[in-house]
Amino acid sequence: MQLSELHGHKQYADRAFRGLALGAAGLVLLVLGLIAVKMTQRAWPAFGLGFFTSTQWSAPDGLFGALPFLWGTLYTAAIALVLAVPVSLGVALFITQVAPPWLKKPMVYLLDLLAVVPSVVFGLWGVLVLSQHFGLGRSFLTAGVILAIMIIPIIASLAREVIETTPVADKEAALALGATRWEMIRASVLPHSKGGIVGAVMLGLGRAMGETIAAALVIGSALGQITLNAFAPGNSMPAVIANEWGEAREPHRAALIALAVTLFVITIAVNLIATTIVQHSMKRSHGT
Amino acid sequence: MIADTPLDDSGLSGRELPGTAGKAGGLHPEIDLRARPSWRTKKNALITAVMAAAVALVAIPLVAVLWSVIEKGAAIAFRAFPDFFTSAIPMISTEAGPGMGPAIVGTLLATAGATCIAVPIGVLGAVYLHEYGGIGTFAKLVRFMATVMTGVPSIVMGLFVYLIWTMNFGYSAFGGALALACLMLPVVIGSTEQMLRLVPAPLREAAYALGATRSRTIVTIVLPAALPGIISGVLLAIARAAGETAPLLFTIGAATAYNPDLFHEANTSLSLQIFGNATSAFPAAQDRAWGAALALVLITFIVTLIARVFTSRLALKR
């Protein structure tokens, strides 16, 4: 600040630039706030009795019970996590602890490529190849598998970053005591990166719940299914919005926006927790 | 105790195969330091194999998806080359034949529009966070909320833009651009701030010492120094945005003819064409979906590749 006092006439440009930057940063809060307010406002009439408890969803009859879709969202996300977490951790550990340096880079590329394939392309593959040629049909399980493929790069690359912050001294201490590589991982790497890995998994969870297009294509669009049978066709909140919006008219549209608000609240909550965990564990690892 | 835990060098020298390191023997060649096979080394080998299997498991879907896209996409795209990339989409979707030109234009238009909105705001926001806000409460809050915003489902952004824009001004590529910009903004802020952090402080101090104001230092010294990294982050955000479908579903409308106008009339995109044709029962429509998928994957991969080039340039600088 004292510096700018030396050039009085330049101060205005400096202040204007600062104000501009401040406005740009504030826009993030503004957009998030607007999303919350505008959408809740519009969806309010639909949040009547039974929106979260009824299993009846029928637009012509004006019945909007979102429970089956809530179930479908949680169930497919759970399947995706069960499949993706062990694989992601295996990949992250292999890249950081096992792979020789020349192999590391191509593997990181592999994850990056997987992350950049558009979700609609995974959906297309899921509906025309996976569900038809592997006997899965369109079901919770097919959706779970596709979602798992999509969240593996997210979980694996974040877990890799966290794992790489393990202090070398910790690892060498375990090795010096005669630990095998796996024992070293269990004794030094995992305890150190536990928090970050949990956060990475939760970010993957948030992504799996919010993924729309791939789920909409492969989940089967069945109404009112609350079942543990993974081979049954079902539906999830974002998939319902994507599939029904085109033909929807007024009370129906409010109900679909209410689904989006529900999804927004759930994913924001999951992400808030995940971000807090990741930042906390990163801070701790940088501190030591 | 010592007898129970044989010296194991497989962990010590992770890059060598177990059992090869101790061979030379060093000072006492008669002492064999090689790991004796025990349940511990076996467990280690087993788990290493499991980790390698996980890597293979990740490669399988990537290869399978790309194979399908290339095989089926190239079949239609190059049977009618270059018509597939230039001619209009058939009005009746059951009709066989080429045409994804308007969708390619729509995708490029919406993505370019989103870039023009999100990049200046995102870079300025990151400048505030790193150069002005620092560890202040407001900057911390914005940084935190930007991270949270990256997790907002893209379909929510689409509906949001529908409510504030499309309902009032009608379908257009610009509506899609707005929705994509909402998705890109937090990503650009995050990656740009990371790059600004890499700019060494002495560079700024040198500029201040020469009498430059803060804004001049940022614009002429800090931003150019971080430029390759910023571009790389922006390109990755563009690649992600170009592949998005859900934000366009409610904002861009539907069209089969070319519409190069960003602000007026409904448009279409590659992702929307794939989504619409994927569940069609007609082989002609399915073929077009594969062709569109090939075009979309090509666009996203090329943008990612260019981003990589910028990243490697950055690595040279460091």
Interface residues (C-beta under 8 A of the other chain):
Chain A: L3 S4 L6 H7 K10 Q11 A13 D14 A16 F17 R18 L20 A21 L22 G23 A24 A25 G26 L27 V28 L29 V31 L32 L34 I35 K38 M39 R42 P86 V87 S88 L89 G90 V91 L93 F94 I95 Q97 V98 P100 M107 L110 L111 D112 L113 L114 V116 V117 P118 S119 V120 V121 F122 G123 L124 W125 V127 L128 V129 I149 I152 A156 A174 L175 G178 A179 T180 R181 W182 E183 M184 L203 G206 R207 M209 G210 E211 T212 I213 A216 L217 P238 I241 A242 W245 L256 I257 A260 L263 F264 T267 I268 V270 N271 L272 A274 T275 Q279
Chain B: T5 P6 L7 D8 S10 G11 L12 G14 R15 R40 T41 K43 N44 I47 T48 V50 M51 A52 A53 A54 V55 L57 V58 A59 P61 L62 A64 V65 L66 S68 V69 P120 I121 G122 L124 G125 V127 Y128 L129 E131 Y132 G133 F138 A139 L141 V142 F144 M145 A146 T147 V148 M149 T150 G151 V152 P153 S154 I155 V156 M157 L159 F160 L163 I164 C182 L185 P186 I189 Y208 G211 T213 R214 S215 R216 I218 V219 L236 A239 R240 A242 G243 E244 T245 A246 L249 F250 S271 I274 F275 A278 T279 Q286 A289 W290 A293 L296 V297 T300 F301 T304
